[in-house]
Amino acid sequence: MISGFPLFPERASTVAGEVDALYLFLVGLSAFFAVLIAGMVLFFAIRYRRRSPGERPQAVHGSLALELTWTLIPLGIVVFIFLWSAQLFFGMARVPKNPMEIQVVGKRWMWKVQHLTGQREINELHVPVNVPVKLTLTSEDVIHSFYVPAFRVKKDALPGRYATTWFQATKPGRYHLFCAEYCGTNHSAMIGWITVMEPAEFQAWLAGGTPGETAAGAGERLFQELNCVTCHRADAGARGPNLAQLFGSTVKLQGGGTVVADERYIRESIVTPTAKVVEGYQPVMPSFTGMVSEEQILALVAYIQSLKTPDAKAAPPPPAGAEGDNPKAQDGTKR
Ligand code: CUA
């Protein structure tokens, strides 16, 4: 019914139906009470109108039963809305296991996309159908917002920070990508397309593009060029911690405390190395702010990630229909 009437964007992701159900419930609930209240206003205005100039109504001195009713029923309704929304929100916030990873950098006024396999795209993103896709978003300048109505996905890309979101497309096609945060003159032109392809078609697309350097490969080259390797060595006398097997592990920090070595921590360690110094090391690393672009930092992150799983450097996209098909089969654990 709805798909034939262009009030709603297409539903093309696993969460779209659930988001719409909640939305329609809220609209329906609001409409129900709006009509009910307006109707009662009219009805009471007529039913209890003043019939003669001397008429005086009886005073009412409250009713416990009535007050409890009009408190408890709305309470029940809003708690129900809260639980439903929270369940949906957490489902959308938790990335399914083994996603295909995509790095996205917003820049006035374009979306730069990097596949871990090396393909780069601008204002385009090609993904296979029925595979969870994790996006790591950041911005080189101002706040942008990655918005794909057909997937019901919207996530801000913030300068100096990594935001994560995911989607799993359910049908092949071309879907609009928008920037949903006013970011200057050409904000309205900061648009693009997500192309969802059948797995075989996607493999052909991957093979057809100029493969170029993988994200991890570019990161490895930078790691050499920036001389990171002189301190981050495997031997005992190294001035910096060894980065092999680091990604996703829990790191002990100087002065107590721990941190999980995720994308955010690695980015922070490149930009503000003294913020969280690893136990047993001196805060001697200089900041690389301004020396590396956001895309290069993402490449370094991909490289450090690849050290954890050595074959990730040549990571093939996950096969279609692999684990993670069920968007509900998620847990909050880091990889
Ligand atoms: Cu980027 Cu609006």
Residues whose N, C-alpha, C, O or C-beta is under 5 A from the ligand:
A	BS01	CUA	I143 H144 S145 C179 A180 E181 Y182 C183 H187 M190
